[in-house]
Amino acid sequence: MIKEWELLESKVDKDYQVFRIQSELAISPRTKKIGQFYTIDTRDWVNVIPVTNDGRVVMIKQYRHGSKEVTLEIPGGLVDEEDPREAAQRELLEETGYAGGKVEHLGSVNPNPAIFNNLCHTYLIENAREVAEKALDPNEDIEVVLVPAEEIPDIMAGGAITHSLVIVAFHFYITKKLFNR
């Protein structure tokens, strides 16, 4: 039976404001040997699937420095001091200028439990409509794209959406629509 490891020490190795690298020492319950691990300590994230009255998903295109390419994604970002539901509404408005009606939690995942300590929460916001100008951060450059919801599975299958957390968000959305879960 797999057991939890005993944590001996945890200290901040480097603080990058948005996340911190933790250096940890822990004892293996199987070997009784000490191992050193690095984890990323960060706040929770949100992803938003905003759907308009005519069934289009409000998506965004932006350049990603990690992959060095423009990606097709859904709005999202860090949860600040607020509830994740409020963060979803805030991120949608800031990145797209859209707001909507009902806000529904579709699910949460750990982005990578090997190194991250946070969750990514996915919300569906229905009746999305443009209500304001985008309010982008200085380091954001975002284009809003409206995509018919029924085209999303083919777009993912074709490789135009590569962000794993966006694919998981659409899994939650499609599961809800198909199975009413």
DRENPA-3360 file (N, C-alpha, C; in nm, 2 decimals, always signed):
BEGIN
1 = MIKEWELL = +0.08/-0.12/+0.00/+0.00/+0.00/+0.00/+0.09/+0.12/+0.00 ~ +0.06/+0.22/-0.09/+0.13/+0.34/-0.10/+0.10/+0.43/+0.03 ~ +0.20/+0.49/+0.09/+0.18/+0.57/+0.20/+0.24/+0.71/+0.17 ~ +0.19/+0.81/+0.25/+0.25/+0.94/+0.24/+0.39/+0.95/+0.29 ~ +0.47/+1.04/+0.23/+0.61/+1.06/+0.27/+0.61/+1.16/+0.39 ~ +0.70/+1.14/+0.48/+0.72/+1.23/+0.59/+0.80/+1.35/+0.54 ~ +0.74/+1.47/+0.56/+0.81/+1.59/+0.52/+0.90/+1.64/+0.63 ~ +1.03/+1.65/+0.60/+1.13/+1.69/+0.70/+1.16/+1.84/+0.69;
9 = ESKVDKDY = +1.15/+1.89/+0.57/+1.19/+2.03/+0.56/+1.12/+2.09/+0.43 ~ +1.08/+2.21/+0.43/+1.03/+2.28/+0.32/+1.07/+2.42/+0.33 ~ +1.14/+2.47/+0.22/+1.18/+2.61/+0.22/+1.17/+2.67/+0.08 ~ +1.15/+2.80/+0.08/+1.14/+2.87/-0.05/+1.28/+2.87/-0.11 ~ +1.29/+2.82/-0.23/+1.42/+2.82/-0.31/+1.43/+2.95/-0.39 ~ +1.32/+2.99/-0.45/+1.31/+3.11/-0.53/+1.17/+3.16/-0.54 ~ +1.15/+3.29/-0.52/+1.02/+3.35/-0.53/+1.01/+3.44/-0.65 ~ +0.91/+3.40/-0.74/+0.89/+3.48/-0.86/+0.76/+3.55/-0.86;
17 = QVFRIQSE = +0.70/+3.59/-0.75/+0.58/+3.66/-0.72/+0.46/+3.58/-0.76 ~ +0.45/+3.54/-0.89/+0.33/+3.46/-0.93/+0.34/+3.31/-0.87 ~ +0.46/+3.26/-0.86/+0.48/+3.13/-0.80/+0.61/+3.13/-0.72 ~ +0.62/+3.03/-0.63/+0.75/+3.01/-0.56/+0.79/+2.86/-0.58 ~ +0.92/+2.85/-0.60/+0.98/+2.71/-0.60/+1.01/+2.67/-0.46 ~ +0.96/+2.56/-0.42/+0.99/+2.51/-0.28/+1.09/+2.39/-0.30 ~ +1.18/+2.39/-0.21/+1.28/+2.28/-0.20/+1.24/+2.20/-0.07 ~ +1.21/+2.07/-0.09/+1.16/+1.99/+0.02/+1.24/+1.86/+0.03;
25 = LAISPRTK = +1.26/+1.82/+0.16/+1.32/+1.70/+0.19/+1.22/+1.61/+0.26 ~ +1.21/+1.49/+0.21/+1.11/+1.39/+0.26/+1.16/+1.25/+0.27 ~ +1.11/+1.17/+0.36/+1.15/+1.04/+0.38/+1.06/+0.94/+0.31 ~ +1.12/+0.85/+0.24/+1.04/+0.75/+0.17/+0.99/+0.65/+0.27 ~ +0.86/+0.62/+0.28/+0.81/+0.52/+0.37/+0.85/+0.38/+0.33 ~ +0.89/+0.36/+0.21/+0.94/+0.22/+0.17/+1.08/+0.20/+0.19 ~ +1.17/+0.30/+0.15/+1.31/+0.28/+0.16/+1.37/+0.34/+0.29 ~ +1.30/+0.43/+0.35/+1.34/+0.51/+0.47/+1.46/+0.60/+0.43;
33 = KIGQFYTI = +1.48/+0.63/+0.30/+1.58/+0.72/+0.26/+1.52/+0.86/+0.23 ~ +1.61/+0.96/+0.25/+1.56/+1.10/+0.23/+1.58/+1.14/+0.08 ~ +1.48/+1.20/+0.03/+1.48/+1.25/-0.11/+1.46/+1.40/-0.11 ~ +1.52/+1.46/-0.21/+1.50/+1.61/-0.23/+1.41/+1.63/-0.35 ~ +1.31/+1.72/-0.33/+1.21/+1.74/-0.43/+1.19/+1.89/-0.45 ~ +1.15/+1.93/-0.57/+1.11/+2.07/-0.59/+0.97/+2.08/-0.63 ~ +0.89/+2.17/-0.57/+0.75/+2.19/-0.60/+0.73/+2.33/-0.64 ~ +0.62/+2.36/-0.71/+0.58/+2.49/-0.74/+0.45/+2.53/-0.66;
41 = DTRDWVNV = +0.47/+2.63/-0.58/+0.37/+2.68/-0.49/+0.30/+2.80/-0.56 ~ +0.17/+2.79/-0.59/+0.11/+2.90/-0.66/-0.04/+2.90/-0.62 ~ -0.11/+3.01/-0.65/-0.25/+3.02/-0.62/-0.33/+2.93/-0.72 ~ -0.45/+2.91/-0.69/-0.54/+2.84/-0.79/-0.56/+2.92/-0.91 ~ -0.60/+2.85/-1.02/-0.63/+2.91/-1.15/-0.77/+2.89/-1.18 ~ -0.82/+2.97/-1.28/-0.96/+2.95/-1.33/-0.95/+2.94/-1.48 ~ -1.04/+2.87/-1.54/-1.06/+2.87/-1.68/-1.21/+2.89/-1.70 ~ -1.25/+2.97/-1.81/-1.39/+3.01/-1.83/-1.43/+2.96/-1.97;
49 = IPVTNDGR = -1.54/+2.89/-1.98/-1.60/+2.86/-2.11/-1.73/+2.96/-2.12 ~ -1.71/+3.07/-2.18/-1.82/+3.16/-2.20/-1.90/+3.13/-2.33 ~ -2.03/+3.11/-2.32/-2.11/+3.07/-2.44/-2.21/+3.18/-2.46 ~ -2.22/+3.23/-2.58/-2.31/+3.34/-2.62/-2.45/+3.28/-2.64 ~ -2.55/+3.36/-2.65/-2.69/+3.32/-2.67/-2.71/+3.24/-2.80 ~ -2.63/+3.26/-2.90/-2.64/+3.19/-3.02/-2.54/+3.07/-3.03 ~ -2.49/+3.03/-2.91/-2.41/+2.90/-2.91/-2.27/+2.91/-2.95 ~ -2.21/+3.03/-2.94/-2.07/+3.04/-2.98/-1.99/+3.06/-2.85;
57 = VVMIKQYR = -1.87/+3.00/-2.85/-1.78/+3.01/-2.74/-1.68/+3.13/-2.76 ~ -1.67/+3.21/-2.65/-1.58/+3.32/-2.66/-1.44/+3.27/-2.63 ~ -1.36/+3.27/-2.73/-1.22/+3.22/-2.71/-1.12/+3.33/-2.73 ~ -1.00/+3.30/-2.70/-0.89/+3.40/-2.71/-0.77/+3.34/-2.79 ~ -0.70/+3.43/-2.86/-0.57/+3.39/-2.92/-0.47/+3.48/-2.85 ~ -0.36/+3.42/-2.81/-0.25/+3.50/-2.75/-0.12/+3.43/-2.77 ~ -0.01/+3.50/-2.77/+0.12/+3.45/-2.78/+0.16/+3.39/-2.65 ~ +0.22/+3.27/-2.65/+0.27/+3.20/-2.53/+0.42/+3.19/-2.53;
65 = HGSKEVTL = +0.49/+3.24/-2.43/+0.63/+3.24/-2.43/+0.69/+3.10/-2.42 ~ +0.62/+3.01/-2.34/+0.67/+2.88/-2.32/+0.68/+2.80/-2.45 ~ +0.57/+2.80/-2.53/+0.57/+2.72/-2.66/+0.61/+2.81/-2.78 ~ +0.63/+2.94/-2.76/+0.67/+3.03/-2.86/+0.58/+3.03/-2.98 ~ +0.45/+3.03/-2.95/+0.35/+3.03/-3.06/+0.22/+3.10/-3.01 ~ +0.14/+3.14/-3.10/+0.00/+3.19/-3.08/-0.09/+3.07/-3.05 ~ -0.16/+3.07/-2.94/-0.25/+2.96/-2.91/-0.39/+3.00/-2.91 ~ -0.48/+2.91/-2.93/-0.63/+2.93/-2.92/-0.67/+2.87/-2.78;
73 = EIPGGLVD = -0.73/+2.95/-2.70/-0.76/+2.91/-2.56/-0.89/+2.97/-2.52 ~ -0.93/+2.95/-2.40/-1.04/+3.01/-2.33/-0.99/+3.11/-2.23 ~ -1.06/+3.21/-2.19/-1.01/+3.31/-2.09/-0.98/+3.23/-1.96 ~ -0.89/+3.29/-1.88/-0.85/+3.23/-1.75/-0.74/+3.30/-1.69 ~ -0.71/+3.26/-1.57/-0.60/+3.32/-1.50/-0.59/+3.28/-1.35 ~ -0.52/+3.36/-1.28/-0.50/+3.34/-1.14/-0.62/+3.38/-1.05 ~ -0.64/+3.30/-0.95/-0.74/+3.34/-0.85/-0.66/+3.43/-0.75 ~ -0.71/+3.56/-0.74/-0.65/+3.65/-0.64/-0.70/+3.62/-0.50;
81 = EEDPREAA = -0.75/+3.72/-0.44/-0.80/+3.71/-0.30/-0.95/+3.67/-0.30 ~ -1.01/+3.65/-0.42/-1.15/+3.63/-0.43/-1.18/+3.48/-0.44 ~ -1.31/+3.45/-0.44/-1.36/+3.32/-0.47/-1.33/+3.28/-0.61 ~ -1.30/+3.15/-0.65/-1.28/+3.12/-0.79/-1.39/+3.16/-0.88 ~ -1.51/+3.15/-0.84/-1.63/+3.19/-0.92/-1.61/+3.34/-0.96 ~ -1.58/+3.42/-0.87/-1.56/+3.57/-0.89/-1.44/+3.59/-0.98 ~ -1.33/+3.51/-0.96/-1.21/+3.52/-1.05/-1.25/+3.49/-1.19 ~ -1.33/+3.39/-1.21/-1.37/+3.35/-1.35/-1.45/+3.47/-1.42;
89 = QRELLEET = -1.53/+3.53/-1.34/-1.61/+3.65/-1.40/-1.51/+3.76/-1.43 ~ -1.42/+3.79/-1.34/-1.32/+3.89/-1.35/-1.23/+3.87/-1.47 ~ -1.18/+3.75/-1.48/-1.09/+3.72/-1.60/-1.16/+3.73/-1.73 ~ -1.29/+3.68/-1.74/-1.36/+3.69/-1.86/-1.38/+3.84/-1.90 ~ -1.41/+3.92/-1.81/-1.43/+4.06/-1.84/-1.30/+4.13/-1.88 ~ -1.20/+4.11/-1.80/-1.07/+4.17/-1.83/-1.01/+4.13/-1.97 ~ -1.02/+4.00/-2.00/-0.95/+3.95/-2.12/-1.03/+3.97/-2.25 ~ -1.17/+3.97/-2.23/-1.25/+3.98/-2.35/-1.35/+4.09/-2.36;
97 = GYAGGKVE = -1.38/+4.16/-2.24/-1.49/+4.26/-2.24/-1.62/+4.20/-2.23 ~ -1.63/+4.06/-2.21/-1.76/+3.99/-2.21/-1.80/+3.97/-2.06 ~ -1.93/+3.96/-2.04/-1.98/+3.91/-1.91/-2.10/+3.83/-1.94 ~ -2.16/+3.76/-1.85/-2.27/+3.67/-1.88/-2.36/+3.65/-1.76 ~ -2.45/+3.56/-1.77/-2.55/+3.53/-1.67/-2.50/+3.43/-1.57 ~ -2.57/+3.31/-1.58/-2.54/+3.21/-1.48/-2.39/+3.16/-1.49 ~ -2.33/+3.14/-1.37/-2.20/+3.09/-1.36/-2.20/+2.96/-1.30 ~ -2.15/+2.86/-1.37/-2.16/+2.72/-1.32/-2.03/+2.65/-1.31;
105 = HLGSVNPN = -1.99/+2.60/-1.19/-1.87/+2.52/-1.18/-1.88/+2.39/-1.25 ~ -1.79/+2.36/-1.34/-1.79/+2.23/-1.42/-1.70/+2.13/-1.36 ~ -1.59/+2.17/-1.29/-1.50/+2.08/-1.24/-1.36/+2.14/-1.21 ~ -1.28/+2.07/-1.13/-1.15/+2.12/-1.10/-1.05/+2.00/-1.12 ~ -0.93/+2.04/-1.16/-0.82/+1.94/-1.17/-0.69/+2.00/-1.11 ~ -0.60/+1.91/-1.08/-0.46/+1.95/-1.04/-0.38/+1.95/-1.17 ~ -0.32/+2.07/-1.21/-0.25/+2.08/-1.33/-0.14/+1.97/-1.35 ~ -0.07/+1.95/-1.24/+0.04/+1.84/-1.25/+0.08/+1.81/-1.10;
113 = PAIFNNLC = +0.02/+1.71/-1.04/+0.04/+1.69/-0.90/+0.18/+1.65/-0.86 ~ +0.27/+1.62/-0.96/+0.41/+1.59/-0.94/+0.48/+1.71/-0.89 ~ +0.44/+1.83/-0.94/+0.51/+1.95/-0.90/+0.42/+2.07/-0.85 ~ +0.30/+2.07/-0.89/+0.21/+2.18/-0.85/+0.12/+2.15/-0.73 ~ +0.09/+2.25/-0.65/+0.01/+2.23/-0.53/-0.13/+2.30/-0.55 ~ -0.16/+2.34/-0.67/-0.29/+2.42/-0.68/-0.39/+2.34/-0.77 ~ -0.50/+2.40/-0.78/-0.61/+2.35/-0.87/-0.64/+2.45/-0.98 ~ -0.70/+2.40/-1.09/-0.75/+2.48/-1.19/-0.90/+2.45/-1.20;
121 = HTYLIENA = -0.98/+2.55/-1.17/-1.13/+2.54/-1.17/-1.19/+2.59/-1.30 ~ -1.28/+2.51/-1.36/-1.34/+2.54/-1.48/-1.49/+2.59/-1.46 ~ -1.52/+2.70/-1.52/-1.66/+2.76/-1.50/-1.72/+2.78/-1.64 ~ -1.85/+2.75/-1.65/-1.93/+2.78/-1.76/-2.01/+2.91/-1.73 ~ -2.00/+3.00/-1.82/-2.07/+3.13/-1.81/-2.16/+3.14/-1.94 ~ -2.29/+3.12/-1.92/-2.38/+3.13/-2.03/-2.43/+3.27/-2.05 ~ -2.49/+3.29/-2.17/-2.55/+3.42/-2.21/-2.44/+3.53/-2.21 ~ -2.32/+3.49/-2.25/-2.21/+3.58/-2.26/-2.23/+3.69/-2.37;
129 = REVAEKAL = -2.20/+3.81/-2.34/-2.22/+3.92/-2.43/-2.11/+4.03/-2.40 ~ -2.08/+4.10/-2.50/-1.98/+4.20/-2.49/-2.04/+4.32/-2.41 ~ -1.98/+4.36/-2.30/-2.03/+4.47/-2.22/-1.93/+4.59/-2.20 ~ -1.80/+4.56/-2.23/-1.70/+4.66/-2.21/-1.58/+4.64/-2.30 ~ -1.49/+4.73/-2.29/-1.36/+4.71/-2.36/-1.27/+4.61/-2.28 ~ -1.18/+4.54/-2.34/-1.09/+4.46/-2.27/-1.01/+4.55/-2.18 ~ -0.96/+4.49/-2.07/-0.88/+4.56/-1.97/-0.75/+4.48/-1.95 ~ -0.67/+4.47/-2.05/-0.55/+4.38/-2.05/-0.44/+4.44/-1.96;
137 = DPNEDIEV = -0.36/+4.34/-1.91/-0.24/+4.37/-1.84/-0.14/+4.42/-1.94 ~ -0.03/+4.50/-1.90/+0.07/+4.54/-1.99/+0.14/+4.43/-2.07 ~ +0.14/+4.31/-2.01/+0.21/+4.20/-2.08/+0.12/+4.11/-2.15 ~ -0.01/+4.15/-2.17/-0.11/+4.07/-2.25/-0.14/+4.13/-2.38 ~ -0.16/+4.05/-2.48/-0.20/+4.09/-2.61/-0.30/+3.98/-2.66 ~ -0.43/+4.01/-2.65/-0.53/+3.91/-2.67/-0.63/+3.95/-2.78 ~ -0.66/+3.85/-2.87/-0.76/+3.87/-2.97/-0.88/+3.78/-2.94 ~ -1.00/+3.83/-2.94/-1.12/+3.76/-2.91/-1.17/+3.69/-3.04;
145 = VLVPAEEI = -1.20/+3.56/-3.02/-1.25/+3.48/-3.14/-1.38/+3.41/-3.09 ~ -1.48/+3.42/-3.17/-1.61/+3.35/-3.14/-1.62/+3.22/-3.23 ~ -1.63/+3.11/-3.16/-1.62/+2.98/-3.22/-1.75/+2.90/-3.19 ~ -1.82/+2.86/-3.30/-1.94/+2.78/-3.27/-1.91/+2.65/-3.18 ~ -1.99/+2.64/-3.08/-1.96/+2.53/-2.98/-1.95/+2.39/-3.04 ~ -2.04/+2.37/-3.14/-2.04/+2.23/-3.21/-1.91/+2.21/-3.28 ~ -1.83/+2.31/-3.31/-1.70/+2.29/-3.39/-1.58/+2.26/-3.29 ~ -1.60/+2.28/-3.16/-1.49/+2.26/-3.07/-1.43/+2.12/-3.07;
153 = PDIMAGGA = -1.51/+2.01/-3.07/-1.44/+1.88/-3.08/-1.35/+1.86/-3.21 ~ -1.40/+1.91/-3.32/-1.32/+1.89/-3.44/-1.19/+1.98/-3.44 ~ -1.21/+2.10/-3.38/-1.09/+2.19/-3.36/-0.98/+2.13/-3.27 ~ -1.03/+2.06/-3.16/-0.94/+1.99/-3.07/-0.87/+1.88/-3.14 ~ -0.95/+1.79/-3.21/-0.90/+1.68/-3.28/-0.80/+1.72/-3.39 ~ -0.82/+1.83/-3.45/-0.73/+1.88/-3.56/-0.60/+1.94/-3.50 ~ -0.59/+1.95/-3.37/-0.47/+2.00/-3.31/-0.46/+2.15/-3.30 ~ -0.57/+2.23/-3.32/-0.56/+2.37/-3.31/-0.57/+2.42/-3.17;
161 = ITHSLVIV = -0.61/+2.34/-3.08/-0.61/+2.36/-2.93/-0.52/+2.26/-2.87 ~ -0.41/+2.32/-2.81/-0.30/+2.23/-2.76/-0.29/+2.24/-2.61 ~ -0.35/+2.34/-2.55/-0.33/+2.37/-2.41/-0.41/+2.26/-2.33 ~ -0.34/+2.18/-2.25/-0.40/+2.07/-2.18/-0.52/+2.11/-2.09 ~ -0.50/+2.22/-2.02/-0.61/+2.26/-1.93/-0.73/+2.31/-2.00 ~ -0.71/+2.36/-2.12/-0.83/+2.40/-2.21/-0.90/+2.28/-2.26 ~ -0.82/+2.18/-2.30/-0.88/+2.05/-2.34/-0.96/+1.99/-2.23 ~ -0.91/+1.99/-2.11/-0.98/+1.94/-1.99/-1.11/+2.02/-1.96;
169 = AFHFYITK = -1.10/+2.15/-1.98/-1.22/+2.23/-1.96/-1.33/+2.19/-2.06 ~ -1.29/+2.17/-2.18/-1.39/+2.13/-2.28/-1.44/+1.99/-2.26 ~ -1.36/+1.90/-2.20/-1.40/+1.77/-2.16/-1.52/+1.79/-2.06 ~ -1.50/+1.87/-1.96/-1.61/+1.90/-1.86/-1.73/+1.95/-1.93 ~ -1.71/+2.05/-2.02/-1.83/+2.11/-2.09/-1.90/+2.01/-2.18 ~ -1.83/+1.93/-2.26/-1.89/+1.83/-2.34/-1.96/+1.72/-2.26 ~ -1.90/+1.68/-2.15/-1.96/+1.58/-2.07/-2.09/+1.63/-2.01 ~ -2.09/+1.76/-1.97/-2.21/+1.82/-1.91/-2.32/+1.82/-2.02;
177 = KLFNR = -2.28/+1.86/-2.14/-2.38/+1.88/-2.25/-2.44/+1.74/-2.29 ~ -2.35/+1.64/-2.30/-2.39/+1.51/-2.35/-2.46/+1.43/-2.24 ~ -2.42/+1.44/-2.12/-2.47/+1.35/-2.01/-2.54/+1.42/-1.90 ~ -2.55/+1.56/-1.91/-2.61/+1.64/-1.81/-2.56/+1.61/-1.67 ~ -2.43/+1.61/-1.66/-2.37/+1.58/-1.53/-2.33/+1.71/-1.46;
% end
